[in-house]
Amino acid sequence: MGLNNNNSVEKSGAKARRSIYNLVLIVVVGVLFVTGYTYILQKMYNDSILDNAIAEDSSRTDAMHKGVSNALTREDFTEINTVDDMNTERYKLLQTYLNQIRNMNSTRYFYTAKRNTEGRLIYLVDGLDLGADDFAYPGTYIEEEMIPYIERALSGENVYSQEIIDTTWGHIFTACYPVRANDGSNEIIGALCIETDMEPTYVFISERNNFVMIIGAVGIVAIVMLFFCVCIYIRHYRNQQKKQQKILEEAAEAAYSANRAKSTFLFNISHDIRTPMNAITGYVELAKHHLNEPDKLSGYMDNISNCGQKLLSLLNNVLDLARIENNKTVIENTINDIDDLFTSCITMFENSAEKKKLTISMRKNIKYRYIYIDETHFSEIVMNIMSNAIKYTGADGEITCAIRQEDGDNEQMCNTVFSITDTGIGMSEEYISHIFEAFSRERTSTVSGVEGAGLGMGIVKKLVDLMGGEITVSSAIGEGSAFTVSLPCRISSEEEAKAKRADTDIDKTSLKGRRVLLTEDNNINAEIATELLSDEGLIIERAKDGVDCVEMLEKAPDDYYDIILMDIQMPIMNGYEAAAKIRRIDDRKKADIPIIALTANAFSEDKDNAIKAGMNDHVPKPIDMNVLLPAMQKLITGK
């Protein structure tokens, strides 16, 4: 029984071995067949590549010959013989001409040749760049490998090399053409030769041939490796399953992290938005209690307006974070009163500080009050740092805001340095190195449940870098934090600042009685715009969409409307389409009416799109009358 089992095992083993042998034999035959078949196909492919390259070069050289031969004269061959002739005007013009043609057609060599008085073939004019290592000077003897082609060309043939020629400069395709006198004699006066670089084609074919040989070697190696591959495959398959499982787990974790990052973003951004919103609501409450005190009420209104502008600036920059990271944010330095600008940024936090019983103090050492600086981005930097100081400083704490100026690299520059120091919860030394990373946080037991700065400080660092400045941080847990920002600024003067204000000052009487066609689909926005403009003495008529706007303009008498304020996103016909249609009206007076885009689309590309659509200017919402009225006056009165 045991013997029978052994025999069965041996038979099974023999059968398995025969199966393996047959499998190996099949693989060997298959590999040999594939190798041979691949070799044949590769040879046919190489021949086709070479034939196509030669045909393409032949067509190119024919075209060059046809274009150049008619420009060559008998004198171009009889009056140029030696190096001394290179100084002649004829040689210089012809060499420049051939060089330009050669460069335009990516040709290796392009030259004329003839037989000298001794009966030897010589170069005349070489189209290579003067001074090239292989430049052929007039009178230089033609190389041996090129003589047969030129001899045949001088006998009247158009000669093409039917194979790749290996010259001292590499592999080339050669075409030589006879040049006949254009004086009616039809005499052959020389040869025009064109050599195109075939080295890339030759290298390509050589590499392909080597590849075929490698295929044969790989086939042999494949047979040897076949048995190993079977065993390795099983192990590899199992490992792949494990890796795939790990990838799926990582993908799930990435999706979870993305959702968590989204929540973190919303949490952090709400922190930065609430500060100006709290200030606005606070001043509104104060205004309600002082309605009969014009001076206080006016101050509250100014602060509300200031906070609204800072909030708009914040929202624009936060929404533009991706643009900052992609280097699409543009720094626009304009003349500003740095004293007023810095003070206004700090003032908006007075209400929040009062609620937390915080003391805000300011120190100023300003040498150059008027400087060129990006007002929006500077305010954004100050606001982010100040809002964190308010948030992370406990009751009865102190916040010190200081600004000073230092001399710059030259007389026209200065460094504006401001610092905001608080007595708040502070940060650990380890966390400081991560504070400018987006969404970075530090949980501390000093104030339960309070998280450190997140998105805001990331924006601050990016903006400071864009403005060419530096920011430093010093802090310790329980001892507060100090942020110092240094920005290089160009110095302006009070005269320049006054001139800037004069440019924005308007003669309101010049706008009174002017008729405005307001195109706005939103009733609330239309009501606000109508009230603001009516208060300035303007007459407002409203169109609810682009179609309505075009119809009202076409039906109105000439010069009835003085200007159009155009919203962009509207039903039926948007502002871009309406502006383009207006510019196509046959009545030129109506077609040329000034149009200002008045829209919440406030990015620079939105302004570009408005101008491309035919509008004259772009003013973003919410409406700032200090911006809108000067723009209107400029377009209506030309002042």
C-alpha positions as CSV (number, residue, x, y, z in Angstrom):
1,M,0.0,0.0,0.0
2,G,2.8,2.3,0.9
3,L,4.6,1.4,-2.3
4,N,1.5,2.2,-4.3
5,N,1.3,5.6,-2.6
6,N,4.9,6.2,-3.3
7,N,4.3,5.3,-6.9
8,S,1.3,7.6,-7.1
9,V,3.4,10.4,-5.6
10,E,6.2,9.7,-8.1
11,K,3.7,9.6,-10.9
12,S,2.2,12.8,-9.8
13,G,5.6,14.3,-9.4
14,A,6.6,13.1,-12.8
15,K,3.4,14.5,-14.3
16,A,4.0,17.8,-12.6
17,R,7.6,17.8,-13.9
18,R,6.3,17.1,-17.4
19,S,3.8,19.9,-17.1
20,I,6.5,22.2,-16.0
21,Y,8.8,21.0,-18.8
22,N,6.0,21.5,-21.4
23,L,5.3,24.9,-19.9
24,V,8.9,25.9,-20.1
25,L,9.1,24.6,-23.7
26,I,6.1,26.6,-24.7
27,V,7.5,29.7,-23.0
28,V,10.9,29.2,-24.8
29,V,9.3,28.8,-28.2
30,G,7.0,31.7,-27.5
31,V,9.9,33.9,-26.4
32,L,11.9,32.9,-29.5
33,F,9.0,33.6,-31.8
34,V,8.2,36.9,-30.2
35,T,11.9,37.9,-30.3
36,G,12.2,37.0,-34.0
37,Y,9.0,38.6,-34.9
38,T,9.8,41.8,-33.0
39,Y,13.2,42.0,-34.7
40,I,11.6,41.8,-38.2
41,L,9.0,44.4,-37.3
42,Q,11.7,46.6,-35.8
43,K,13.9,46.5,-38.9
44,M,10.9,47.4,-41.1
45,Y,10.1,50.2,-38.7
46,N,13.7,51.5,-38.8
47,D,13.7,51.5,-42.6
48,S,10.4,53.3,-42.6
49,I,11.7,56.0,-40.2
50,L,14.9,56.5,-42.3
51,D,12.9,56.7,-45.6
52,N,10.5,59.2,-44.1
53,A,13.3,61.3,-42.7
54,I,15.1,61.3,-46.1
55,A,11.8,62.2,-47.9
56,E,11.1,65.0,-45.5
57,D,14.6,66.4,-45.8
58,S,14.5,66.2,-49.6
59,S,11.3,68.2,-49.6
60,R,12.8,70.8,-47.3
61,T,16.0,71.2,-49.2
62,D,14.1,71.4,-52.5
63,A,12.1,74.3,-51.1
64,M,15.2,76.0,-49.9
65,H,17.0,75.5,-53.2
66,K,14.0,76.9,-55.1
67,G,13.9,80.0,-52.9
68,V,17.6,80.7,-52.9
69,S,18.9,79.8,-56.4
70,N,17.1,82.6,-58.2
71,A,18.8,85.1,-55.9
72,L,22.3,83.9,-56.8
73,T,24.2,85.7,-59.6
74,R,27.3,84.8,-61.6
75,E,29.2,87.5,-59.7
76,D,28.4,85.6,-56.4
77,F,30.6,82.8,-57.7
78,T,33.2,84.7,-59.8
79,E,34.0,87.5,-57.3
80,I,34.3,85.4,-54.2
81,N,37.4,83.1,-54.1
82,T,39.5,83.6,-51.0
83,V,39.4,84.7,-47.4
84,D,40.2,88.2,-48.4
85,D,36.9,88.4,-50.2
86,M,35.1,88.1,-46.9
87,N,35.4,91.9,-46.4
88,T,33.5,92.6,-49.6
89,E,29.9,93.9,-49.4
90,R,28.8,91.0,-51.7
91,Y,30.1,88.3,-49.4
92,K,28.7,89.9,-46.3
93,L,25.2,90.3,-47.8
94,L,25.2,86.7,-49.2
95,Q,26.6,85.2,-46.0
96,T,23.9,87.0,-43.9
97,Y,21.2,85.9,-46.3
98,L,22.3,82.2,-46.2
99,N,22.7,82.3,-42.4
100,Q,19.1,83.6,-42.0
101,I,17.7,80.9,-44.3
102,R,19.6,78.2,-42.5
103,N,18.4,79.3,-39.1
104,M,14.8,79.6,-40.3
105,N,14.9,76.0,-41.5
106,S,16.9,74.3,-38.7
107,T,19.6,73.2,-41.3
108,R,23.0,72.0,-40.3
109,Y,25.0,73.4,-43.2
110,F,24.0,75.6,-46.1
111,Y,26.8,76.8,-48.5
112,T,27.9,77.5,-52.1
113,A,30.8,75.8,-53.8
114,K,32.6,75.8,-57.1
115,R,35.7,74.5,-58.9
116,N,38.7,76.8,-58.6
117,T,41.2,77.6,-61.3
118,E,43.3,74.6,-60.2
119,G,40.3,72.3,-60.8
120,R,39.7,71.6,-57.1
121,L,36.4,72.0,-55.4
122,I,36.3,74.8,-52.8
123,Y,33.8,76.5,-50.4
124,L,32.6,80.0,-51.3
125,V,30.0,81.3,-48.8
126,D,29.1,79.3,-45.7
127,G,25.8,80.0,-44.0
128,L,27.1,79.0,-40.6
129,D,27.4,81.6,-37.8
130,L,30.6,83.5,-38.3
131,G,33.3,82.2,-35.9
132,A,31.7,78.7,-35.6
133,D,34.3,76.0,-35.0
134,D,33.5,74.3,-38.3
135,F,32.9,77.5,-40.3
136,A,34.2,77.1,-43.9
137,Y,36.1,80.1,-45.2
138,P,36.2,81.0,-48.9
139,G,38.8,78.9,-50.7
140,T,38.7,76.0,-48.2
141,Y,38.9,72.7,-50.0
142,I,35.8,70.5,-49.9
143,E,36.0,67.3,-47.8
144,E,36.6,64.0,-49.6
145,E,33.2,62.5,-48.7
146,M,31.4,65.5,-50.2
147,I,33.3,65.7,-53.5
148,P,31.1,63.1,-55.4
149,Y,27.9,65.0,-54.6
150,I,29.2,68.3,-55.7
151,E,30.8,66.9,-58.8
152,R,27.5,65.5,-59.9
153,A,25.8,68.8,-59.0
154,L,28.3,70.7,-61.2
155,S,27.4,68.3,-64.0
156,G,23.8,69.3,-63.8
157,E,22.2,66.8,-61.5
158,N,20.1,67.4,-58.4
159,V,21.9,65.0,-56.0
160,Y,20.4,63.5,-52.8
161,S,22.2,61.1,-50.4
162,Q,20.2,57.9,-50.2
163,E,21.7,56.9,-46.9
164,I,23.0,58.5,-43.7
165,I,26.5,59.8,-44.3
166,D,29.0,59.7,-41.5
167,T,31.0,62.8,-41.7
168,T,33.6,64.3,-39.3
169,W,30.7,66.3,-37.7
170,G,28.2,63.5,-37.4
171,H,25.6,61.9,-39.5
172,I,24.0,64.1,-42.2
173,F,21.6,64.0,-45.2
174,T,23.1,65.9,-48.1
175,A,21.5,67.5,-51.1
176,C,23.5,69.3,-53.8
177,Y,22.0,71.4,-56.6
178,P,23.5,73.0,-59.7
179,V,23.3,76.8,-59.8
180,R,22.7,78.2,-63.3
181,A,23.4,81.7,-64.4
182,N,20.3,83.8,-64.6
183,D,21.6,85.8,-67.5
184,G,19.9,83.6,-70.1
185,S,23.0,81.4,-70.8
186,N,21.8,78.6,-68.4
187,E,25.4,77.9,-67.7
188,I,26.2,76.0,-64.5
189,I,28.3,78.5,-62.4
190,G,28.5,76.6,-59.1
191,A,26.7,74.4,-56.6
192,L,24.4,75.0,-53.7
193,C,24.7,72.4,-51.0
194,I,22.4,71.8,-48.0
195,E,23.2,69.4,-45.2
196,T,20.6,68.5,-42.6
197,D,21.4,67.0,-39.2
198,M,20.5,63.3,-39.2
199,E,22.2,62.5,-36.0
200,P,19.0,62.4,-33.9
201,T,17.4,60.0,-36.4
202,Y,20.6,57.9,-36.5
203,V,20.8,57.8,-32.7
204,F,17.1,56.9,-32.5
205,I,17.5,54.0,-35.0
206,S,20.7,52.8,-33.2
207,E,18.8,52.9,-29.9
208,R,15.9,51.0,-31.3
209,N,18.3,48.3,-32.7
210,N,19.9,48.0,-29.3
211,F,16.5,47.7,-27.9
212,V,15.8,44.7,-30.1
213,M,18.9,43.0,-29.0
214,I,17.9,43.7,-25.4
215,I,14.6,42.0,-26.1
216,G,16.4,38.8,-27.1
217,A,18.5,38.9,-23.9
218,V,15.5,39.7,-21.8
219,G,13.7,36.7,-23.4
220,I,16.4,34.4,-22.2
221,V,16.5,35.9,-18.8
222,A,12.7,35.6,-18.7
223,I,12.9,31.9,-19.0
224,V,15.3,31.6,-16.0
225,M,13.2,34.0,-14.0
226,L,9.9,32.4,-14.8
227,F,10.0,29.9,-11.9
228,F,11.0,32.6,-9.5
229,C,8.2,34.9,-10.7
230,V,5.5,32.3,-9.9
231,C,6.6,32.1,-6.3
232,I,7.2,35.8,-6.0
233,Y,3.8,36.6,-7.6
234,I,1.9,34.8,-4.8
235,R,3.9,36.7,-2.2
236,H,3.5,39.9,-4.1
237,Y,-0.2,39.4,-4.5
238,R,-0.6,39.0,-0.8
239,N,1.5,42.1,-0.1
240,Q,-0.5,44.1,-2.7
241,Q,-3.7,43.2,-0.9
242,K,-2.2,44.5,2.3
243,K,-1.0,47.6,0.6
244,Q,-4.4,48.2,-1.0
245,Q,-6.1,47.8,2.3
246,K,-3.6,50.4,3.8
247,I,-4.3,52.8,0.9
248,L,-8.1,52.5,1.5
249,E,-7.6,53.2,5.2
250,E,-5.3,56.2,4.4
251,A,-7.9,57.5,1.9
252,A,-10.6,57.2,4.6
253,E,-8.4,59.1,7.0
254,A,-7.6,61.7,4.4
255,A,-11.3,62.3,3.8
256,Y,-11.9,62.6,7.6
257,S,-9.0,65.0,7.8
258,A,-10.4,67.1,5.0
259,N,-13.8,67.4,6.8
260,R,-12.0,68.2,10.0
261,A,-9.9,70.9,8.2
262,K,-13.1,72.3,6.8
263,S,-14.6,72.5,10.3
264,T,-11.4,74.1,11.5
265,F,-11.4,76.6,8.8
266,L,-15.0,77.7,9.6
267,F,-14.2,77.9,13.3
268,N,-11.1,80.0,12.8
269,I,-12.6,82.3,10.2
270,S,-15.5,83.1,12.5
271,H,-13.0,84.4,15.0
272,D,-11.6,86.9,12.6
273,I,-15.0,88.0,11.3
274,R,-16.6,88.5,14.7
275,T,-14.2,91.3,15.7
276,P,-15.4,93.9,13.2
277,M,-18.9,92.6,13.5
278,N,-18.9,93.0,17.2
279,A,-17.6,96.6,16.8
280,I,-20.3,97.4,14.3
281,T,-23.1,96.1,16.5
282,G,-21.5,97.8,19.5
283,Y,-21.4,101.2,17.9
284,V,-24.9,100.7,16.6
285,E,-26.1,100.2,20.2
286,L,-24.2,103.2,21.3
287,A,-25.7,105.3,18.5
288,K,-29.2,104.3,19.5
289,H,-28.5,105.9,23.0
290,H,-27.1,109.1,21.6
291,L,-29.4,110.0,18.7
292,N,-29.7,113.5,20.1
293,E,-25.9,114.1,20.3
294,P,-24.8,114.8,16.7
295,D,-21.1,114.9,17.5
296,K,-21.1,111.5,19.2
297,L,-23.4,110.0,16.7
298,S,-21.2,111.2,13.8
299,G,-18.2,109.6,15.5
300,Y,-20.1,106.3,15.9
301,M,-21.1,106.4,12.3
302,D,-17.5,107.0,11.2
303,N,-16.4,104.0,13.4
304,I,-19.1,101.8,11.9
305,S,-18.1,102.7,8.4
306,N,-14.4,102.1,9.3
307,C,-15.3,98.7,10.8
308,G,-17.3,97.8,7.7
309,Q,-14.4,98.6,5.5
310,K,-12.1,96.6,7.6
311,L,-14.5,93.7,7.5
312,L,-14.8,93.8,3.8
313,S,-11.0,93.9,3.5
314,L,-10.8,90.8,5.8
315,L,-13.3,88.9,3.8
316,N,-11.6,89.7,0.5
317,N,-8.2,88.5,1.8
318,V,-9.5,85.4,3.4
319,L,-11.4,84.4,0.3
320,D,-8.2,85.2,-1.6
321,L,-6.0,82.9,0.5
322,A,-5.6,80.5,-2.4
323,R,-4.6,83.4,-4.6
324,I,-1.9,84.5,-2.2
325,E,-0.5,81.0,-2.1
326,N,-0.5,80.9,-5.9
327,N,1.3,84.3,-6.1
328,K,-1.8,86.0,-7.7
329,T,-2.2,88.7,-5.0
330,V,-0.9,92.1,-6.2
331,I,0.6,94.6,-3.8
332,E,-0.7,98.1,-4.7
333,N,1.2,100.8,-2.8
334,T,-0.5,104.2,-2.7
335,I,0.1,107.3,-0.6
336,N,-1.4,107.0,2.9
337,D,-1.2,108.9,6.2
338,I,0.4,106.1,8.2
339,D,-0.6,107.9,11.5
340,D,-4.3,107.9,10.6
341,L,-4.1,104.4,9.1
342,F,-2.6,102.7,12.1
343,T,-4.8,104.6,14.5
344,S,-8.0,103.7,12.6
345,C,-7.0,100.0,12.7
346,I,-6.5,100.1,16.5
347,T,-9.6,102.2,17.1
348,M,-12.0,99.6,15.8
349,F,-11.0,97.3,18.7
350,E,-11.8,99.9,21.5
351,N,-15.4,98.6,21.9
352,S,-14.2,95.0,22.2
353,A,-11.5,96.0,24.6
354,E,-13.9,97.9,26.8
355,K,-16.2,94.9,27.1
356,K,-13.2,92.8,28.4
357,K,-11.9,95.7,30.6
358,L,-8.7,95.8,28.6
359,T,-6.4,98.8,28.4
360,I,-5.1,99.8,25.0
361,S,-2.3,102.3,24.8
362,M,-0.5,103.6,21.8
363,R,3.1,105.0,21.3
364,K,4.1,106.7,18.1
365,N,7.4,107.9,16.7
366,I,6.5,108.8,13.1
367,K,9.2,110.6,11.1
368,Y,7.4,110.4,7.7
369,R,3.7,110.7,8.1
370,Y,3.0,110.2,4.4
371,I,4.3,107.0,2.8
372,Y,3.5,104.6,0.0
373,I,1.9,101.4,1.4
374,D,-0.8,99.0,0.5
375,E,-3.6,100.2,2.7
376,T,-5.8,97.1,2.5
377,H,-3.0,94.6,3.2
378,F,-1.5,96.8,6.0
379,S,-4.9,97.0,7.7
380,E,-5.3,93.3,7.3
381,I,-2.0,92.6,9.1
382,V,-2.7,94.9,12.0
383,M,-6.3,93.7,12.4
384,N,-5.3,90.0,12.5
385,I,-2.6,90.6,15.1
386,M,-4.8,93.0,17.2
387,S,-7.8,90.7,17.1
388,N,-5.7,87.8,18.5
389,A,-4.3,90.1,21.3
390,I,-7.9,91.0,22.3
391,K,-9.0,87.4,22.2
392,Y,-6.2,85.9,24.2
393,T,-5.8,88.6,26.8
394,G,-7.8,88.2,30.0
395,A,-9.8,90.8,31.9
396,D,-7.9,93.8,33.2
397,G,-5.0,93.0,30.8
398,E,-3.0,95.5,28.7
399,I,-2.3,95.8,25.0
400,T,0.4,98.2,23.9
401,C,0.4,99.3,20.2
402,A,3.6,101.1,19.1
403,I,4.7,102.4,15.7
404,R,8.0,103.9,14.7
405,Q,10.0,104.6,11.6
406,E,13.6,104.0,10.8
407,D,15.7,105.3,8.0
408,G,15.8,102.9,5.0
409,D,18.5,101.9,2.5
410,N,18.3,105.4,0.8
411,E,16.8,108.8,1.3
412,Q,13.6,107.8,-0.4
413,M,12.9,104.8,1.8
414,C,12.1,104.1,5.4
415,N,11.2,101.1,7.5
416,T,7.8,101.3,9.2
417,V,7.9,99.2,12.3
418,F,4.9,98.5,14.5
419,S,4.5,96.1,17.4
420,I,1.5,94.9,19.3
421,T,2.3,93.5,22.8
422,D,-0.3,92.0,25.1
423,T,-0.3,90.5,28.7
424,G,-2.3,87.5,27.6
425,I,-1.9,83.8,27.9
426,G,1.2,83.6,25.8
427,M,2.6,80.7,23.8
428,S,5.1,77.9,24.3
429,E,8.5,78.2,22.5
430,E,7.7,75.0,20.6
431,Y,4.4,76.4,19.2
432,I,5.9,79.7,18.1
433,S,7.7,77.9,15.3
434,H,4.3,76.7,13.9
435,I,2.2,79.8,14.5
436,F,2.3,81.0,10.9
437,E,1.2,77.6,9.5
438,A,-2.4,77.6,8.2
439,F,-4.8,76.2,10.9
440,S,-2.1,75.8,13.5
441,R,-3.4,75.9,17.1
442,E,-2.1,75.4,20.6
443,R,-4.4,74.2,23.4
444,T,-3.4,75.6,26.8
445,S,-4.7,75.1,30.3
446,T,-4.1,78.7,31.1
447,V,-7.5,79.6,29.7
448,S,-9.8,76.6,29.4
449,G,-11.1,75.8,26.0
450,V,-9.3,78.6,24.2
451,E,-7.3,77.8,21.0
452,G,-4.4,79.6,19.6
453,A,-4.2,81.5,16.3
454,G,-5.1,79.7,13.1
455,L,-5.8,81.0,9.7
456,G,-5.3,84.6,10.5
457,M,-1.6,84.5,11.4
458,G,-1.0,82.4,8.3
459,I,-2.4,85.2,6.2
460,V,-0.4,87.7,8.1
461,K,2.9,86.0,7.3
462,K,2.1,85.6,3.7
463,L,1.1,89.3,3.4
464,V,4.2,90.5,5.2
465,D,6.4,88.4,2.9
466,L,4.6,89.8,-0.2
467,M,5.2,93.3,1.0
468,G,8.9,92.6,1.4
469,G,8.8,92.9,5.2
470,E,9.6,90.8,8.2
471,I,7.6,89.6,11.2
472,T,9.0,88.4,14.6
473,V,7.3,86.9,17.6
474,S,8.3,86.6,21.2
475,S,6.2,85.0,23.8
476,A,6.1,82.8,26.9
477,I,3.2,81.0,28.5
478,G,1.5,83.2,31.0
479,E,3.5,86.3,30.1
480,G,1.9,87.5,26.9
481,S,3.0,87.9,23.4
482,A,4.7,90.5,21.2
483,F,4.4,90.7,17.5
484,T,6.7,93.0,15.6
485,V,6.3,93.8,11.9
486,S,8.8,95.8,9.8
487,L,7.8,97.0,6.3
488,P,10.0,98.8,3.8
489,C,8.1,101.9,2.5
490,R,8.8,104.7,0.0
491,I,8.5,108.1,1.5
492,S,5.9,110.6,0.2
493,S,5.3,114.2,1.1
494,E,2.3,116.2,2.3
495,E,2.2,117.9,-1.1
496,E,1.8,114.5,-2.8
497,A,-0.9,113.5,-0.3
498,K,-2.8,116.7,-0.9
499,A,-2.6,116.2,-4.6
500,K,-4.0,112.7,-4.2
501,R,-6.9,114.0,-2.1
502,A,-7.5,116.7,-4.7
503,D,-7.8,114.0,-7.3
504,T,-10.5,112.3,-5.3
505,D,-12.2,115.5,-4.3
506,I,-15.3,116.1,-6.4
507,D,-17.5,119.1,-7.3
508,K,-20.8,117.6,-6.2
509,T,-22.6,120.4,-8.0
510,S,-21.4,119.1,-11.3
511,L,-23.4,115.9,-10.7
512,K,-26.7,117.4,-9.5
513,G,-29.5,116.8,-12.0
514,R,-27.6,114.2,-13.9
515,R,-29.7,111.2,-14.9
516,V,-28.4,107.7,-13.9
517,L,-29.7,104.4,-15.4
518,L,-29.2,102.0,-12.5
519,T,-29.3,98.4,-13.6
520,E,-29.8,96.2,-10.5
521,D,-31.9,93.1,-10.1
522,N,-31.7,93.0,-6.3
523,N,-34.4,95.3,-4.7
524,I,-32.4,96.0,-1.5
525,N,-29.2,96.9,-3.4
526,A,-31.3,99.0,-5.7
527,E,-32.9,100.9,-2.8
528,I,-29.6,101.6,-1.1
529,A,-27.9,102.8,-4.3
530,T,-30.9,105.0,-5.2
531,E,-31.0,106.6,-1.8
532,L,-27.3,107.3,-1.7
533,L,-27.2,108.7,-5.2
534,S,-30.4,110.7,-4.8
535,D,-28.9,112.4,-1.7
536,E,-26.2,113.7,-4.0
537,G,-28.8,115.3,-6.3
538,L,-28.7,112.7,-9.0
539,I,-31.9,111.5,-10.8
540,I,-32.1,107.7,-10.7
541,E,-34.1,105.4,-13.0
542,R,-33.8,101.6,-12.5
543,A,-33.6,98.7,-14.9
544,K,-34.1,95.3,-13.4
545,D,-31.9,93.3,-15.8
546,G,-29.7,93.7,-18.9
547,V,-32.5,93.4,-21.4
548,D,-34.5,96.1,-19.5
549,C,-31.4,98.3,-19.5
550,V,-30.8,98.1,-23.3
551,E,-34.5,98.7,-24.1
552,M,-34.7,101.8,-21.8
553,L,-31.6,103.2,-23.4
554,E,-32.8,102.6,-26.9
555,K,-36.2,104.1,-26.3
556,A,-34.9,107.2,-24.5
557,P,-34.1,110.5,-26.4
558,D,-30.5,111.3,-27.1
559,D,-28.5,112.5,-24.1
560,Y,-31.3,111.5,-21.8
561,Y,-29.1,109.3,-19.6
562,D,-25.7,110.6,-18.5
563,I,-24.3,107.3,-17.2
564,I,-25.2,103.7,-16.6
565,L,-24.4,101.8,-13.3
566,M,-24.4,98.1,-14.3
567,D,-24.6,95.1,-12.0
568,I,-23.0,92.0,-13.4
569,Q,-24.9,88.9,-12.2
570,M,-28.5,89.3,-13.3
571,P,-31.1,87.0,-14.8
572,I,-32.1,87.0,-18.5
573,M,-29.0,89.1,-19.6
574,N,-26.0,89.7,-17.4
575,G,-24.0,93.0,-17.2
576,Y,-21.2,91.9,-19.6
577,E,-23.7,90.9,-22.3
578,A,-25.7,94.1,-21.8
579,A,-22.6,96.3,-22.0
580,A,-21.5,94.6,-25.2
581,K,-24.9,95.0,-26.8
582,I,-25.0,98.7,-25.9
583,R,-21.7,99.2,-27.6
584,R,-23.2,97.8,-30.8
585,I,-26.1,100.2,-30.9
586,D,-26.3,102.1,-34.2
587,D,-26.8,105.4,-32.5
588,R,-23.2,106.4,-31.5
589,K,-24.3,108.8,-28.8
590,K,-26.1,106.0,-27.0
591,A,-23.5,103.4,-27.8
592,D,-20.8,105.6,-26.2
593,I,-22.6,106.3,-23.0
594,P,-20.3,105.8,-19.9
595,I,-20.8,102.5,-18.1
596,I,-19.5,101.7,-14.6
597,A,-19.6,98.1,-13.4
598,L,-21.2,98.2,-9.9
599,T,-20.8,94.7,-8.6
600,A,-19.8,92.5,-5.7
601,N,-17.3,90.8,-8.0
602,A,-14.3,92.6,-6.6
603,F,-11.2,90.8,-7.9
604,S,-8.8,92.3,-10.4
605,E,-9.8,89.8,-13.1
606,D,-13.4,91.0,-12.6
607,K,-12.4,94.5,-13.4
608,D,-10.5,93.2,-16.5
609,N,-13.6,91.4,-17.6
610,A,-15.7,94.5,-17.2
611,I,-13.3,96.6,-19.3
612,K,-13.1,93.8,-22.0
613,A,-17.0,93.8,-22.2
614,G,-16.9,97.5,-23.0
615,M,-17.4,99.2,-19.7
616,N,-15.4,102.3,-18.7
617,D,-14.7,101.5,-15.0
618,H,-15.4,99.1,-12.2
619,V,-16.5,99.9,-8.6
620,P,-16.9,97.1,-6.1
621,K,-19.8,96.7,-3.7
622,P,-20.6,97.6,-1.0
623,I,-20.9,101.1,-2.4
624,D,-18.2,103.5,-1.3
625,M,-19.4,107.0,-2.3
626,N,-15.8,108.3,-2.0
627,V,-14.9,105.9,-4.8
628,L,-18.1,105.9,-6.9
629,L,-18.7,109.7,-7.1
630,P,-15.2,110.6,-8.4
631,A,-15.5,107.8,-11.0
632,M,-18.8,109.1,-12.1
633,Q,-17.6,112.7,-12.2
634,K,-14.6,111.8,-14.3
635,L,-16.7,109.9,-16.9
636,I,-19.5,112.5,-17.0
637,T,-17.6,115.8,-16.9
638,G,-14.2,114.6,-17.9
639,K,-12.7,116.2,-14.8
